Amino acid sequence: MMNWKKHSGRRAFTLIEIMLAIMVFSIVLAAIYSTWILILRSTKVAQESAAQVQRQRMAVRTIEDSLMCVQSFQASLQYYTFIVQNGDAPVLSFVARLPADFLRGGRFGDFNLRRLTFTVEAGPDSENDLVLRQSPILMDMDQDEQNFPLVLARNVKSFSVECWDTNALNWADTWDDTNSIPPMVRVTLALGGKKNDSSQSAPELDITRVIAIPSAMVPSVLQTGRAGGGGGNIGGNHGPNSYGQPKSTRGGSLNRSP
């Protein structure tokens, strides 16, 4: 009898206490879930930003590597024009003797002397892409390369190329001196970040690289072998070879590519 009275004096949890406990437990779970979602979103944004920076660097590195292999011959200037165009439709185009491991090099076989054309064109999702097209010199660009260029960077906000003007000692956004190659080129590429869940755009990522071009245009007297003393005819033959380079320069050239 005494034991029954002793146990009957204990209080159980009331309905309000149970509801309060459930509410506190729900708040804790919601806080943990919100923190976990925030961590996942932050990780995703960080990974996308890192990948975007890496793509941006690779795009600029591709331009830099190709500019290091520029070739130009004054007597065949119509094939070796160095083209720079900025504005709404930027274009960078030149001829380079490329290594075998250059991008898409396998599809061109032994034609390592190719014209490279970098342009900014409309891509998917109303974004602009930086694309590269290649074609062997003295040959028309095939339809596959024309229709499906190599995409170097997506969501491009701006792309500009400036050449160092040795006369004005300043950067110029055009290159009108067709009888020479610019000694230095400054390339600027800006990529826009993707929109997050709050419809706010991430900040733009831009990179600028100054590239010193080691090549120089081969004068026509060396290319055609008309220099005095009989020493200008290096190769002994005239006219372009199968790669578009004059045969007289196959034994030597002022263009030194690393």
DOKOL-540967 format. One line per field, with one value per residue (C-alpha): x, y, z; residue number from 1. Coordinates in nm, 4 decimals. Example, Ala and Ser with C-alpha at 12.3 -4.5 7.8 and 13.67 -1.06 7.14 Angstrom:
DOKOL-540967
xx <- 1.2300, 1.3670
yy <- -0.4500, -0.1060
zz <- 0.7800, 0.7140
num <- 1, 2
end
This chain:
DOKOL-540967
xx <- 0.0000, 0.2780, 0.4654, 0.1568, 0.1237, 0.4920, 0.4763, 0.1502, 0.3176, 0.5453, 0.4516, 0.4399, 0.5169, 0.2290, 0.1090, 0.2523, 0.5958, 0.5922, 0.4952, 0.7698, 1.0268, 0.9143, 0.9340, 1.2870, 1.3925, 1.2439, 1.4301, 1.7578, 1.6947, 1.6069, 1.9271, 2.1369, 1.9652, 2.0108, 2.3783, 2.4274, 2.2533, 2.4669, 2.7825, 2.6742, 2.5933, 2.9210, 3.1137, 2.9342, 3.0009, 3.3667, 3.4074, 3.2404, 3.4555, 3.7722, 3.6744, 3.5925, 3.9273, 4.1042, 3.9202, 4.0053, 4.3738, 4.3783, 4.2161, 4.4718, 4.7527, 4.6391, 4.6553, 4.9946, 5.1402, 5.0154, 5.1519, 5.4925, 5.4934, 5.3878, 5.5458, 5.5242, 5.6957, 5.6914, 5.6975, 5.3874, 5.2088, 4.8650, 4.8956, 5.0510, 4.8401, 4.8257, 4.4656, 4.3431, 3.9842, 3.8148, 3.4663, 3.1420, 3.2924, 3.6575, 3.8896, 4.2514, 4.3950, 4.7499, 4.9638, 5.1782, 5.3948, 5.2422, 5.3811, 5.2294, 5.0617, 4.8706, 4.4930, 4.3290, 4.6670, 4.5974, 4.3235, 4.5561, 4.8295, 5.1633, 5.0183, 5.1659, 5.1706, 4.8144, 4.6093, 4.4468, 4.1387, 4.0060, 3.6560, 3.3760, 3.0445, 2.6984, 2.6701, 2.3965, 2.1848, 2.2364, 2.6041, 2.9097, 3.1888, 3.5527, 3.6175, 3.9187, 3.9236, 4.2255, 4.3050, 4.6291, 4.7738, 4.6880, 4.3854, 4.0222, 3.8730, 3.6698, 3.3024, 3.3456, 3.5967, 3.3799, 3.0596, 3.2090, 3.4993, 3.6908, 3.5301, 3.8019, 3.5826, 3.2118, 3.0129, 3.2625, 3.1853, 3.4720, 3.7754, 4.0271, 4.3671, 4.6069, 4.9364, 5.2397, 5.3030, 5.6774, 5.6240, 5.3657, 5.5121, 5.1624, 4.9052, 4.6874, 4.3620, 4.4330, 4.7335, 4.7668, 5.1382, 5.1084, 5.4839, 5.5705, 5.4566, 5.3748, 5.6565, 5.4123, 5.0442, 4.8228, 4.5266, 4.2371, 3.9655, 3.6704, 3.4258, 3.0946, 2.9873, 2.6700, 2.3553, 2.2897, 1.9561, 1.8883, 1.9144, 2.2263, 2.5156, 2.8556, 3.1341, 3.3221, 3.6590, 3.9117, 4.2716, 4.5250, 4.8416, 5.1218, 5.2877, 5.6221, 5.6344, 5.9804, 5.9238, 5.9958, 5.8736, 6.1173, 6.2111, 6.1384, 6.5093, 6.5826, 6.2768, 6.3354, 6.7163, 6.7742, 7.0154, 7.3581, 7.6555, 7.4543, 7.3988, 7.0294, 6.9092, 6.9077, 6.7182, 6.7947, 6.4266, 6.1459, 5.7763, 5.5787, 5.6220, 5.3464, 5.3065, 5.2819, 5.6309, 5.8671, 6.1203, 6.4052, 6.3508, 6.3333, 6.6998, 6.6733, 6.4336, 6.4233, 6.1200, 6.2444, 5.9735, 6.0404
yy <- 0.0000, 0.2348, 0.1464, 0.2244, 0.5660, 0.6311, 0.5555, 0.7408, 1.0598, 1.0780, 1.3254, 1.2296, 1.4613, 1.6832, 1.7412, 2.0946, 1.9686, 1.7068, 1.9682, 2.2006, 1.9212, 1.8348, 2.2027, 2.2394, 1.9196, 2.0468, 2.3769, 2.1927, 1.9703, 2.2737, 2.4487, 2.1426, 2.1039, 2.4732, 2.4576, 2.1454, 2.3010, 2.6144, 2.4039, 2.2150, 2.5379, 2.6992, 2.3931, 2.3932, 2.7648, 2.7212, 2.4279, 2.6156, 2.9233, 2.7149, 2.5357, 2.8660, 3.0157, 2.7052, 2.7236, 3.0917, 3.0261, 2.7411, 2.9625, 3.2383, 2.9811, 2.8419, 3.1898, 3.2488, 2.9193, 2.9825, 3.3386, 3.2039, 3.0143, 3.2966, 3.3003, 3.5609, 3.6196, 3.9555, 3.8192, 3.6049, 3.8565, 3.7651, 3.4302, 3.5549, 3.8577, 3.9332, 4.0374, 4.2108, 4.3276, 4.4427, 4.5617, 4.3660, 4.0939, 4.0554, 3.8557, 3.7453, 3.5637, 3.4732, 3.1938, 2.9784, 2.6701, 2.4597, 2.1613, 1.8183, 1.8229, 2.1445, 2.1302, 1.9251, 1.8792, 1.5172, 1.5961, 1.8052, 1.5458, 1.6907, 2.0348, 2.2028, 2.5472, 2.6625, 2.9787, 3.0176, 3.2318, 3.3194, 3.4693, 3.5361, 3.3919, 3.3319, 3.0073, 2.8260, 2.9943, 3.3397, 3.3337, 3.4098, 3.1585, 3.2040, 2.9590, 2.8566, 2.7508, 2.6161, 2.5539, 2.4611, 2.7513, 2.7564, 2.5362, 2.6254, 2.5513, 2.2295, 2.2374, 2.0353, 2.2836, 2.5743, 2.4397, 2.2825, 2.4967, 2.4256, 2.6067, 2.7492, 2.9386, 2.9877, 3.2799, 3.5324, 3.8882, 4.0529, 3.9601, 4.2167, 4.2098, 4.5034, 4.5362, 4.7331, 5.0253, 5.0896, 5.4344, 5.5667, 5.3583, 5.2660, 4.9892, 4.9978, 4.8092, 4.7662, 4.6477, 4.8244, 4.7627, 4.4712, 4.4619, 4.3453, 4.1398, 4.3205, 4.2749, 4.2329, 4.1507, 4.2110, 3.9749, 4.0366, 3.7767, 3.8300, 3.5546, 3.6123, 3.3992, 3.1922, 3.3019, 3.1414, 3.0451, 3.4037, 3.5227, 3.7231, 3.7020, 3.6084, 3.8625, 3.8584, 3.6879, 3.8637, 3.7895, 3.9937, 3.8510, 4.0374, 3.8116, 3.8921, 3.7477, 3.6051, 3.5919, 3.8577, 3.8874, 3.7427, 4.0160, 3.9471, 3.9700, 3.6686, 3.4807, 3.5278, 3.5129, 3.8483, 3.9819, 4.0765, 3.8406, 3.5312, 3.4525, 3.5313, 3.2196, 2.9854, 2.6986, 2.7496, 2.7308, 2.9822, 2.9675, 2.8150, 2.4556, 2.2141, 2.3984, 2.7417, 2.8430, 2.9472, 2.6808, 2.9279, 2.9491, 2.5801, 2.5753, 2.8740, 3.1434, 3.4504, 3.3025, 3.1198, 2.9404, 2.7773
zz <- 0.0000, 0.0839, -0.2335, -0.4406, -0.2827, -0.3320, -0.7063, -0.7515, -0.6344, -0.9437, -1.2157, -1.5871, -1.8825, -1.9655, -2.3216, -2.3218, -2.2157, -2.4900, -2.7482, -2.6277, -2.6516, -3.0031, -3.1016, -2.9638, -3.1377, -3.4658, -3.4320, -3.3772, -3.6810, -3.8937, -3.7866, -3.8696, -4.2084, -4.2936, -4.2011, -4.4113, -4.7133, -4.6751, -4.6690, -4.9820, -5.1689, -5.0642, -5.1781, -5.5140, -5.5699, -5.4743, -5.7121, -5.9988, -5.9360, -5.9267, -6.2481, -6.4161, -6.3169, -6.4462, -6.7807, -6.8041, -6.7429, -6.9936, -7.2582, -7.2086, -7.1957, -7.5323, -7.6846, -7.5286, -7.6543, -8.0065, -8.0141, -7.9197, -8.2518, -8.4854, -8.8303, -9.1032, -9.4370, -9.6075, -9.9628, -9.8893, -9.6732, -9.8086, -9.6286, -9.3039, -9.2113, -8.8387, -8.7655, -8.4491, -8.4108, -8.0916, -8.0056, -8.0173, -8.2385, -8.1327, -8.3571, -8.3224, -8.6234, -8.7249, -8.8675, -8.6416, -8.6721, -8.3977, -8.2074, -8.2572, -7.9137, -7.9782, -7.9388, -8.2163, -8.3780, -8.4643, -8.7130, -8.9307, -8.9774, -9.0875, -9.1580, -8.8522, -9.0163, -8.9614, -8.9349, -8.5938, -8.5493, -8.2031, -8.1980, -7.9513, -8.0677, -7.9273, -7.7339, -7.5413, -7.2723, -7.4290, -7.3343, -7.5449, -7.6007, -7.6921, -7.9768, -8.1828, -8.5471, -8.7315, -9.0945, -9.2726, -9.4648, -9.8375, -9.7625, -9.7028, -9.3637, -9.3672, -9.2770, -8.9592, -8.8184, -8.9283, -8.7751, -8.4632, -8.3397, -8.0231, -7.7277, -7.5032, -7.2553, -7.1915, -7.0566, -7.1911, -7.0893, -7.2746, -7.4815, -7.6006, -7.7664, -7.7646, -7.9505, -7.8375, -8.0714, -8.0821, -8.2379, -7.9915, -7.7044, -7.5993, -7.6356, -7.9471, -7.9991, -8.3720, -8.5695, -8.9026, -8.9598, -9.1997, -9.2618, -8.9115, -8.6155, -8.2902, -8.0392, -7.7521, -7.7188, -7.4172, -7.3882, -7.1488, -7.0923, -6.8566, -6.7684, -6.5920, -6.2997, -6.3116, -6.1300, -5.7952, -5.6392, -5.5272, -5.8928, -5.8200, -6.0612, -5.9293, -5.9834, -6.3115, -6.3319, -6.5501, -6.6328, -6.8290, -6.9779, -7.1558, -7.4125, -7.5729, -7.9247, -8.0031, -8.3816, -8.6414, -8.9962, -9.2502, -9.5012, -9.8655, -9.9580, -9.7383, -9.8555, -10.2284, -10.2145, -10.3856, -10.1306, -10.2532, -10.2327, -10.3167, -9.9498, -9.9374, -10.1160, -9.8226, -9.9729, -10.3401, -10.4479, -10.4560, -10.3913, -10.1041, -10.0011, -9.8981, -9.5678, -9.7222, -9.6116, -9.8898, -9.9737, -9.9480, -9.5706, -9.4934, -9.4041, -9.1746, -9.0609, -8.8483, -8.6764, -8.3701, -8.1786, -7.8466
num <- 1, 2, 3, 4, 5, 6, 7, 8, 9, 10, 11, 12, 13, 14, 15, 16, 17, 18, 19, 20, 21, 22, 23, 24, 25, 26, 27, 28, 29, 30, 31, 32, 33, 34, 35, 36, 37, 38, 39, 40, 41, 42, 43, 44, 45, 46, 47, 48, 49, 50, 51, 52, 53, 54, 55, 56, 57, 58, 59, 60, 61, 62, 63, 64, 65, 66, 67, 68, 69, 70, 71, 72, 73, 74, 75, 76, 77, 78, 79, 80, 81, 82, 83, 84, 85, 86, 87, 88, 89, 90, 91, 92, 93, 94, 95, 96, 97, 98, 99, 100, 101, 102, 103, 104, 105, 106, 107, 108, 109, 110, 111, 112, 113, 114, 115, 116, 117, 118, 119, 120, 121, 122, 123, 124, 125, 126, 127, 128, 129, 130, 131, 132, 133, 134, 135, 136, 137, 138, 139, 140, 141, 142, 143, 144, 145, 146, 147, 148, 149, 150, 151, 152, 153, 154, 155, 156, 157, 158, 159, 160, 161, 162, 163, 164, 165, 166, 167, 168, 169, 170, 171, 172, 173, 174, 175, 176, 177, 178, 179, 180, 181, 182, 183, 184, 185, 186, 187, 188, 189, 190, 191, 192, 193, 194, 195, 196, 197, 198, 199, 200, 201, 202, 203, 204, 205, 206, 207, 208, 209, 210, 211, 212, 213, 214, 215, 216, 217, 218, 219, 220, 221, 222, 223, 224, 225, 226, 227, 228, 229, 230, 231, 232, 233, 234, 235, 236, 237, 238, 239, 240, 241, 242, 243, 244, 245, 246, 247, 248, 249, 250, 251, 252, 253, 254, 255, 256, 257, 258
end
